[in-house]
Amino acid sequence: MLNKNVVIYTNESQDSVKLKNILNEWDIDYEERNISENNDYLIELQKKGIFATPATFIDNYCIQGVQPDHLKTELNIN
């Protein structure tokens, strides 16, 4: 279906849960990298210049926070 690589950086926040719920509702496959569970993911995210979660990378394009309309555009969802 979707031919895009989706990686989300999360923690234990409500916004991270909300983002995952949205992507699951849309049947989007994604890789989750929880910075609370793995410090290497935090370092990886910071090297990209991002210092807050959730952060969604779609083919290396970053959307910070929970932005459903922006996500729909980048994921080509009507």
Order of alpha helices (4+ residues) and beta strands (2+ residues): beta-alpha-beta-alpha-beta-beta-alpha
